[in-house]
Amino acid sequence: MRTPSAVHRSYLVEKRGVKSLQRRGLFILAFGVQFLAHSLAQSFYAPLQNHPLLVQARLGLEAAQAQLRAQASSVSLQAQGGNAWLNFQDPIPATQVASASVGVVFTPFPFGDTADAITQARLGVEQAALGLRQAQANLEAQALEAAYRVRLAQLGLEAAQSGARLAQASLEAVRLRAQREAASPAEVRQAEAQLRQAQLQAEDAGRNLELARRNLSDLLGASALEMLFSPHSGETIPPIPSPPLPATPPSVRQAELQLVQAQLNYARAERGIWPVAQASYTYNTSPRDSFSLSLNSRTLQPQLGYSYQNPPTTSTGQPRPESQFQLGVSLNLSPAIFEALEAGRKQVEAAQAALEAAKRSAALQEASLQAALQSAEAQVSLAQAAQQDAERSLAESRERERLGLSSPLATLQAELGLAQAQLALEQAKLNRLSRILDLYRFYAQPLSEVK
């Protein structure tokens, strides 16, 4: 066996390097195409950020987040003050009493009513976020579908114009035959009627195109519309996305949040039957000033307070104590409390049943949407086969015309058939896109997040 020469080894190394560079080039190209597609989608959906529905949903989320921050605050300040006028029987003169108090409430950790308020605020944030995603998913799907409808309307106008040209050519051919007495006046009238019908269809197609453009302009703006369908820049519509991966539908998530809300209400009602222990300590630094510290078992929020009163109340004649400690228990039992507890239990059971119903309904709807998508995929395959047949028919007609075996009218007829086949294919693709977008709406997944 011969040993490879140095030149041959150099060639092998170079060949391997070229293949490696080719693989890297293909990887970089694929990554670049994916990056450009994602950037295109981002720029396409960017004008929707100023849509009123999206602005409303975003402001609602910001308000819910602010409410959560307010509920989760660890310190709150309370202050009050005022004057009182005390009238006594003679010989005690009337007295004006000025008082003021300041309290600071600490929340070292959420507990009881405080924890319920924070949980309630978190539920509001999640509901608002879910509403924002639904609004964004609906608007983006609507915009993408509107863009493809504009393109379909353009193809429809081109097909209608091709039909008008064919009708015009047919009329001229019939008139020429009539001059030679080879066609009757009835055939001429029929050809004229077909031309009027074709011209009317072309006018309708033009109006449909204008309506589709106005619909897209209402969503993205006139400037974005001109940029998308400019003859100089070409179409910059994002490609048709792949079907989304399964996720929790918003209807099911809403039912889950409602169940949490019902459980929260039941826990609050259940806590109402338990006694509440209260403890407070007051230290009087002077006859007019005092500091206090209090705590109750309902929230476990320590409260530090300062109060001022001038003149001090010493009408009882008793000396004011230096400090005071109080411990008490309160209990509120009534038939209304137990009725509220029973109502809360029923609400939890109803929310659980609603969640189960939402899951079943979502499963059926998901299966229906998937079946509709499969049917749309089959229609696209049929339309693609019909378009290929129309392309072959046009090629055959042109060849027959070149050989003198058929007239140019037959070629125009084949061109119209191809235009109609292309239009039917675009209609089938638009139908498939609509079924895919139905799934994005169903899962509340914005298209701008698809990579």
Residue pairs with C-beta under 8 A, 6 or more apart in sequence:
4 12
34 451
37 238
37 239
38 451
40 236
40 238
41 238
41 447
41 448
41 450
42 448
43 236
44 143
44 144
44 147
44 220
44 224
44 228
44 236
44 237
44 238
45 140
45 143
45 446
45 447
45 448
47 219
47 220
47 221
47 224
48 54
48 136
48 139
48 140
48 143
48 219
48 220
51 139
51 219
53 135
53 139
54 132
54 135
54 136
54 139
56 135
57 128
57 131
57 132
57 134
57 135
57 136
58 132
60 128
60 131
60 132
61 125
61 128
61 129
61 131
61 132
63 128
64 121
64 124
64 125
64 127
64 128
64 129
65 125
65 128
67 121
67 124
67 125
68 118
68 121
68 122
68 124
68 125
70 121
71 114
71 117
71 118
71 120
71 121
72 110
72 118
72 121
73 107
74 106
74 107
74 108
75 104
75 105
75 106
75 107
76 104
76 105
76 107
77 102
77 103
77 104
77 105
78 102
78 103
78 104
78 105
79 100
79 101
79 102
79 103
80 100
80 101
81 98
81 99
81 100
81 101
82 98
82 99
82 100
83 96
83 97
83 98
83 99
84 96
84 97
84 99
85 94
85 95
85 96
85 97
86 94
86 95
86 96
86 97
87 94
88 94
88 95
95 311
97 309
97 310
97 311
97 313
98 308
98 309
98 310
99 307
99 308
99 309
99 310
100 307
100 308
101 305
101 306
101 307
101 308
102 305
102 306
102 307
103 303
103 304
103 305
103 306
104 303
104 304
104 305
105 301
105 302
105 303
106 301
106 302
106 303
106 304
107 114
107 299
107 301
108 300
108 302
109 300
110 118
111 299
111 300
111 301
112 271
112 297
112 298
112 299
112 300
113 268
113 271
113 298
113 299
114 299
114 301
116 264
116 267
116 268
119 260
119 264
120 261
120 264
123 257
123 260
123 261
123 264
126 257
127 254
127 257
130 250
130 253
130 254
130 257
130 444
133 250
133 444
133 445
133 446
134 250
134 441
134 444
136 446
136 448
137 440
137 441
137 443
137 444
137 445
137 446
137 447
138 441
139 219
140 440
140 446
140 447
140 448
141 437
141 440
141 441
141 447
142 219
143 216
143 219
143 220
144 237
144 238
144 433
144 437
144 447
145 430
145 433
145 434
145 437
146 212
146 215
146 216
146 219
147 216
147 228
147 237
148 237
148 240
148 429
148 430
148 433
149 212
149 215
149 216
149 430
150 209
150 212
150 213
150 216
150 225
150 228
150 229
151 229
151 235
151 237
151 426
152 212
152 423
152 426
152 427
152 430
153 205
153 208
153 209
153 211
153 212
153 213
154 209
154 229
155 419
155 422
155 423
155 426
156 205
156 208
156 209
156 423
157 202
157 205
157 206
157 208
157 209
158 419
159 205
159 416
159 419
159 420
159 422
159 423
160 198
160 201
160 202
160 204
160 205
161 202
161 205
162 412
162 415
162 416
162 419
163 198
163 201
163 202
163 416
163 419
164 195
164 198
164 199
164 201
164 202
165 412
166 198
166 409
166 412
166 413
166 415
166 416
167 191
167 194
167 195
167 197
167 198
167 199
168 195
168 198
169 408
169 409
169 412
170 191
170 194
170 195
170 409
171 188
171 191
171 192
171 194
171 195
173 407
173 409
174 183
174 187
174 188
174 191
175 183
175 188
175 191
177 183
177 187
178 184
178 185
178 187
178 188
213 225
213 229
216 225
216 228
217 224
217 225
220 228
227 233
227 236
228 235
228 236
228 237
229 235
238 447
240 429
240 432
240 433
240 436
241 436
241 440
241 447
241 450
242 436
242 450
243 373
243 436
243 439
244 436
244 439
244 440
244 443
244 445
244 450
246 366
246 443
247 443
247 445
248 443
249 362
249 365
249 366
249 442
249 443
249 444
250 443
250 444
251 358
251 361
251 362
252 355
252 358
252 359
252 362
254 358
255 351
255 354
255 355
255 357
255 358
255 359
256 355
258 351
258 354
258 355
259 348
259 351
259 352
259 354
259 355
261 351
262 344
262 347
262 348
262 350
262 351
263 348
263 351
265 344
265 347
266 341
266 344
266 345
266 347
266 348
268 344
269 337
269 340
269 341
269 343
269 344
270 341
270 344
271 298
272 332
272 337
272 340
272 341
273 333
273 337
273 338
273 341
275 329
275 330
275 331
276 296
276 297
276 298
276 329
276 330
276 331
277 296
277 297
277 327
277 328
277 329
278 294
278 295
278 296
278 297
278 326
278 327
278 328
278 329
278 330
279 294
279 295
279 296
279 325
279 326
279 327
279 328
280 292
280 293
280 294
280 295
280 325
280 326
281 292
281 293
281 294
281 323
281 324
281 325
281 326
282 290
282 291
282 292
282 323
282 324
282 325
282 326
283 290
283 291
283 292
283 322
283 323
284 290
284 320
284 321
284 322
284 323
284 324
285 291
287 312
287 314
287 320
288 308
288 309
288 310
288 311
288 312
289 306
289 307
289 308
290 306
290 307
291 304
291 305
291 306
292 303
292 304
292 305
292 306
292 307
293 302
293 303
293 304
293 305
294 302
294 303
294 305
295 301
295 302
295 303
312 320
314 320
365 442
366 442
369 435
369 438
369 439
369 442
370 439
372 435
372 438
373 432
373 435
373 436
373 438
373 439
375 435
376 428
376 431
376 432
376 434
376 435
377 432
379 428
379 431
379 432
380 425
380 428
380 429
380 432
382 428
383 421
383 424
383 425
383 427
383 428
383 429
384 425
386 421
386 424
386 425
387 418
387 421
387 422
387 424
387 425
389 421
390 414
390 417
390 418
390 420
390 421
390 422
391 418
391 421
393 414
393 417
393 418
394 411
394 414
394 415
394 417
394 418
396 414
397 406
397 410
397 411
397 413
397 414
398 411
398 414
400 406
400 410
401 407
401 408
401 410
401 411
437 447
440 446
440 447
